[in-house]
Amino acid sequence: MDLKKIAIAAAIGSFLTMGVAGAASAGDTGSSDKCYGVAKAGMNDCAANGHSCAGQAKKDNDPNEWKHMPKEECEKMGGTTEAPKK
């Protein structure tokens, strides 16, 4: 192998390594909590009062419906990580 081919192979390897590392950090959302009161209709993450599955919320921002998200994001959107009182 000549030097030019080695340099190209090293450059490609570096780009691939950076891409994998970047994808891993971009997908890392840290910890997430149940955020109540921010799910849009049909966009909830799991069961709530009246149904037993994700995607079955009937109205936007129902305080009984929740989505997983970081606590800071939840609070910025006006939600709460505390379940509503029954």
Secondary structure, DSSP 4 states (H G I P E B T S, - for coil): --HHHHHHHHHHHHHHHHHHHHHHHHH-----EEEET-PPTT--SS-BTTB-STT---STT-TT-EEEE-HHHHHHTT-BSSPPP-
